[in-house]
Amino acid sequence: MKKYLFIILGGLLALTGCVKDENPDVGPTPPAPQNYKDIVINELIAKDITDPYYIDLSGGAADWVELYNKGTQAVNVAGMYITDTEADETAWQQIPASDNALTTIPPKGFLVIICGAADATGTDLPTQILDSHILVDMGISSSKDSIIVLYDPEKTEVFRTANFGADGPQGELPDDKSTGLTTDGGAISTWAILGTKTPGAPNDGGSVVEGTLVINEFMCSNDSFVVPGVEGDFPDWFEVYNTGDTPIDMGGWYVTDNLEDPLQYQLPTDQPGLTTVPPHGFILLICDGLEDGLHTNFKLSGSGESIGISKDGISYVQEITYGDGLAVPNPPTDNSAGLDVDGGATWMIFTVGTDRVPTPGASNNPSK
């Protein structure tokens, strides 16, 4: 009996060993969810005459629609639909998905879509990306159109404008006047004819966009990658990016690798030259446990964990959790994970020896 028992136990142990050693394919990293509900049509114009925003190939001024991201996370609008003819789905225009850098709108950022542009012969151009502009085959008419509707890629309605036609509350939109939300991203009740057209800029007439801070890139296992400004060691690190046009001082802010402890490390309060993130610029946090200046009192885990940044030590301006199979991937040793576009929405691995390498304290965009 004991002999048979040993045989059975031995077989079970062999099976257990096989299961333990097996390394199943985790599968592709799922795409980051997009907060499409944060995208609004912020402003539009049906006839742009003085100082037109876009001159098409025929020499005429095109119409345009301005999108605004009212949220706190970047959103890639590629694949979304826009139309002035909601009843005819075949007329809906889908935003092209061939340039993530162009179609990703940072938090509190703007994107202008060109409507009804023509070629040199006056023929309407098809929907496409042309010379770093998004063109859609949809002209806007203040006499024939009354609303424009925006849908997510699943064709669920995201936003519709107020009625800007002759039967709308403001009457027919005058030539050379834009209409939109009087407060960027505000309630639809604030929709009105605007005093100044401001494509790609705040509707209050200002030109400065106040941004936010996002975690842009990190390296959580470093054996040999040289970090700029660090000598004699190969520390972990993460990079923060300022999406706006004004500097943001992180002095007094908190950073952590434990979301249950938002107060884990506080940046200096009296060194603005060290802690200020310039417009569309970067700050590099060194995670080596030294607890001094931009050197945190923690190191990052190479097997997956979280990173958070907080202004008040209570709520997070941004938090990420990285790991195998998550939207934020766990990078291999000496490689980093970062946003495909600075301040963007899609995470990827940056690999040493390729055309997309780790870039601590510098742009993730290969063209910059």
C-alpha positions in Angstrom: 0.0 0.0 0.0 2.8 2.4 0.9 4.4 1.6 -2.4 1.3 2.8 -4.3 1.0 5.8 -2.0 4.5 6.9 -2.9 3.8 6.5 -6.6 0.7 8.6 -6.4 2.4 11.3 -4.3 5.3 11.3 -6.7 3.0 11.8 -9.7 1.2 14.7 -8.0 4.5 16.4 -7.2 5.6 16.0 -10.8 2.4 17.6 -12.0 2.8 20.5 -9.5 6.3 21.1 -10.6 5.1 21.3 -14.2 2.4 23.8 -13.4 4.9 26.0 -11.4 7.5 26.0 -14.1 5.0 26.8 -16.9 5.1 30.4 -18.0 1.7 31.0 -19.7 1.4 33.8 -22.2 -0.1 36.8 -20.3 -1.4 38.2 -23.6 -1.2 41.7 -24.9 -1.4 44.6 -22.6 -5.0 46.0 -22.8 -5.3 49.5 -24.2 -5.8 52.3 -21.7 -9.5 53.3 -21.3 -10.3 56.6 -22.9 -12.5 59.1 -21.0 -14.5 60.1 -24.0 -17.1 61.8 -21.8 -14.5 64.5 -21.0 -14.4 65.7 -24.6 -16.7 68.5 -25.5 -17.3 70.6 -28.6 -16.1 73.9 -27.2 -16.4 76.3 -30.1 -17.2 76.3 -33.8 -17.4 78.6 -36.8 -19.4 78.3 -40.0 -17.8 81.1 -42.0 -14.3 82.2 -41.0 -13.5 85.5 -42.9 -11.1 87.8 -41.1 -7.7 86.3 -40.1 -9.0 82.8 -40.9 -7.6 79.9 -39.0 -7.1 77.6 -41.9 -6.7 78.3 -45.7 -7.3 75.2 -47.8 -5.6 74.2 -51.1 -8.2 76.2 -53.1 -7.2 79.4 -51.2 -10.5 79.6 -49.3 -11.1 79.7 -45.6 -12.3 76.4 -44.0 -14.8 76.0 -41.2 -13.6 74.5 -38.0 -14.7 72.8 -34.7 -12.7 73.1 -31.5 -12.6 70.1 -29.1 -11.7 70.6 -25.4 -10.7 68.0 -22.8 -12.3 69.1 -19.5 -10.9 66.1 -17.6 -7.7 65.4 -15.7 -6.4 62.6 -18.1 -5.3 62.9 -21.7 -7.7 61.5 -24.2 -6.9 60.1 -27.7 -9.9 61.1 -29.8 -8.9 58.9 -32.8 -11.9 56.8 -33.8 -14.5 59.2 -32.5 -17.2 60.3 -34.9 -18.5 63.9 -35.6 -21.4 64.9 -37.7 -23.9 67.7 -38.6 -26.3 65.1 -39.8 -27.1 62.8 -36.9 -30.0 61.0 -38.7 -27.7 59.7 -41.5 -25.0 57.5 -39.9 -23.3 57.1 -43.3 -22.5 60.8 -43.2 -20.7 60.6 -39.8 -17.0 61.4 -40.1 -14.5 59.3 -38.1 -11.4 61.0 -36.7 -8.4 59.2 -38.3 -6.2 57.0 -36.1 -2.8 57.4 -37.9 -1.2 60.1 -35.6 -1.6 59.6 -31.9 0.5 62.7 -31.1 -2.0 64.8 -33.0 -5.2 63.2 -31.9 -4.4 63.1 -28.2 -5.8 66.0 -26.2 -4.0 66.8 -22.9 -6.0 67.7 -19.8 -7.6 71.2 -20.3 -6.2 71.1 -23.8 -7.7 71.9 -27.2 -7.8 70.3 -30.6 -9.1 72.1 -33.8 -10.7 70.0 -36.5 -10.9 71.5 -40.0 -14.3 71.1 -41.7 -15.1 71.2 -45.4 -11.6 72.0 -46.7 -11.2 71.7 -50.5 -8.4 70.8 -52.9 -6.9 73.1 -55.5 -9.8 72.5 -57.9 -12.4 73.3 -55.2 -13.4 69.6 -54.6 -14.1 68.7 -51.0 -11.2 66.8 -49.5 -12.0 63.5 -47.8 -11.5 63.0 -44.1 -7.8 62.6 -43.4 -4.7 64.0 -41.6 -3.0 66.5 -43.8 0.1 68.5 -42.8 -0.5 68.0 -39.1 -4.2 69.0 -39.3 -7.3 66.8 -38.9 -9.6 67.4 -41.9 -13.2 66.0 -41.9 -15.4 66.0 -45.0 -18.2 68.0 -43.3 -18.8 71.6 -44.1 -20.7 73.7 -41.5 -23.6 75.9 -42.7 -25.3 78.4 -40.4 -28.3 78.4 -42.7 -28.7 74.6 -43.1 -27.1 73.1 -40.0 -28.3 73.6 -36.4 -26.3 71.2 -34.3 -23.1 69.1 -34.4 -22.9 65.8 -32.5 -19.8 64.0 -31.2 -19.8 60.2 -30.6 -17.3 57.8 -29.1 -15.9 54.9 -31.3 -18.8 52.7 -30.2 -21.2 55.3 -31.7 -22.5 56.4 -28.3 -23.3 60.0 -28.1 -20.8 62.0 -26.1 -21.7 65.7 -26.7 -24.1 67.8 -28.8 -23.9 71.5 -29.3 -26.7 73.9 -28.6 -28.8 74.9 -31.7 -26.9 77.5 -33.6 -29.3 77.6 -36.5 -31.9 80.2 -37.4 -34.5 78.5 -35.2 -32.1 78.4 -32.2 -32.1 80.6 -29.2 -29.4 82.8 -30.5 -30.7 83.0 -34.1 -28.6 82.1 -37.2 -24.9 82.3 -36.5 -23.5 85.5 -38.2 -20.6 85.3 -40.6 -17.2 85.5 -39.1 -18.6 84.8 -35.6 -17.9 81.7 -33.6 -20.3 80.1 -31.1 -19.4 77.9 -28.2 -19.2 77.5 -24.4 -18.5 80.8 -22.7 -16.5 78.9 -20.1 -14.3 76.1 -21.5 -15.9 72.8 -20.9 -18.8 74.5 -19.1 -22.5 73.6 -19.1 -24.4 73.6 -22.3 -26.5 76.4 -20.9 -23.5 78.7 -21.3 -23.5 78.2 -25.1 -23.6 81.6 -26.9 -22.2 83.6 -29.8 -18.7 84.6 -28.7 -17.3 88.0 -29.0 -13.9 86.7 -30.2 -13.1 83.6 -32.1 -10.3 81.6 -30.3 -9.5 78.4 -32.1 -7.2 76.3 -30.0 -7.3 78.7 -27.1 -9.5 79.5 -24.1 -12.9 81.0 -25.0 -12.4 83.8 -22.5 -10.0 85.4 -25.0 -6.8 84.4 -23.2 -4.0 82.5 -24.8 -2.4 80.8 -21.8 -3.5 77.3 -21.0 -3.0 76.2 -17.4 -2.1 72.6 -17.5 -1.7 69.8 -15.0 1.0 67.4 -13.9 1.1 63.8 -15.2 3.4 60.8 -14.5 5.0 60.5 -17.9 7.6 57.7 -17.6 9.3 55.5 -15.0 12.0 52.9 -14.6 11.5 50.5 -11.7 14.4 48.1 -12.1 17.8 49.6 -13.0 21.0 47.6 -13.1 23.1 49.6 -15.6 21.1 52.4 -17.1 22.9 55.8 -16.5 20.5 58.4 -15.2 21.4 62.0 -16.1 22.8 63.9 -13.0 23.3 60.8 -11.0 26.8 59.5 -10.4 28.0 56.1 -9.1 24.6 54.5 -8.9 21.8 53.2 -11.1 18.6 54.3 -9.3 14.9 53.8 -10.1 13.2 57.0 -11.2 10.0 58.5 -12.5 9.3 61.6 -14.6 6.5 64.2 -14.2 5.3 66.3 -17.2 3.6 69.7 -17.2 0.9 69.7 -19.9 0.3 73.4 -19.8 1.7 76.8 -20.8 2.5 78.0 -17.3 5.1 76.7 -14.8 4.0 74.6 -11.9 6.0 74.5 -8.7 5.9 71.1 -7.0 7.4 72.5 -3.8 5.5 70.9 -0.9 3.8 68.3 -3.1 3.9 64.6 -2.0 5.0 61.5 -4.0 4.5 57.9 -3.0 4.8 54.3 -4.1 2.1 53.3 -1.7 -1.4 54.7 -2.4 -2.4 54.0 1.2 0.3 56.6 2.3 -0.1 59.8 0.2 2.3 61.6 2.6 5.2 59.2 2.1 7.6 61.8 0.8 7.3 65.6 0.6 9.3 67.6 -1.9 11.2 70.7 -0.5 9.0 73.8 0.1 11.8 76.3 -0.3 13.7 75.4 -3.5 11.5 76.6 -6.4 14.5 76.4 -8.7 14.6 72.7 -8.1 10.9 71.8 -7.8 9.3 74.0 -10.6 8.2 72.1 -13.7 8.5 74.4 -16.8 5.7 74.7 -19.3 5.6 71.5 -21.4 8.6 70.5 -19.4 9.7 67.7 -17.1 11.0 67.0 -13.5 12.8 63.8 -12.6 12.3 62.1 -9.3 15.1 59.8 -8.2 13.8 56.8 -6.3 16.9 55.7 -4.3 15.8 56.1 -0.7 18.1 59.0 0.1 15.2 61.3 1.1 16.8 64.6 -0.1 15.5 67.1 -2.5 14.3 65.2 -5.6 15.6 62.0 -4.2 12.7 60.2 -2.6 12.7 58.0 0.6 11.5 55.0 -1.4 12.5 52.8 -4.3 10.2 51.4 -6.9 9.4 47.7 -7.1 10.4 45.8 -10.2 7.5 43.4 -9.8 4.7 46.0 -10.0 3.2 48.5 -7.6 1.8 52.1 -7.7 3.0 55.7 -8.0 1.1 58.7 -6.9 1.5 62.5 -6.9 -0.5 64.7 -4.6 -0.6 68.4 -4.0 -2.4 68.3 -0.6 -1.5 64.9 0.7 -5.1 63.9 0.6 -6.2 63.4 -3.0 -4.1 62.4 -6.0 -3.5 64.6 -8.9 -2.5 61.4 -10.7 -1.9 57.8 -9.7 -0.9 54.8 -11.7 -0.6 51.1 -10.9 1.8 49.1 -13.1 2.2 45.4 -13.6 2.1 42.5 -16.0 -1.2 42.5 -18.0 -2.2 46.0 -16.8 -2.7 49.1 -19.0 0.5 50.5 -17.5 3.0 47.7 -18.2 5.8 46.5 -15.9 9.1 47.3 -17.9 12.0 44.8 -17.9 15.2 45.7 -16.1 17.1 48.7 -17.6 14.0 49.7 -19.7 11.2 52.1 -18.9 7.5 52.4 -19.3 6.0 55.7 -20.5 3.3 57.5 -22.4 3.6 57.1 -26.1 3.1 60.9 -26.4 4.1 63.3 -23.6 1.0 63.7 -21.4 -0.9 61.2 -23.6 -3.1 58.3 -22.9 -1.3 55.2 -24.1 1.5 53.5 -22.2 4.3 51.5 -23.9 7.8 50.1 -23.1 10.9 52.1 -24.1 13.7 49.7 -24.8 17.4 50.4 -24.9 18.9 49.9 -28.4 15.7 50.7 -30.3 14.3 53.9 -31.8 12.2 54.4 -28.6 14.6 54.4 -25.7 14.2 55.6 -22.1 14.4 59.4 -21.8 14.5 60.5 -18.2 13.8 64.2 -17.9 13.2 64.6 -21.6 10.5 64.2 -24.2 9.1 60.7 -25.0 8.2 62.0 -28.5 10.9 60.8 -30.9 10.5 63.9 -33.0 11.4 66.3 -30.1 
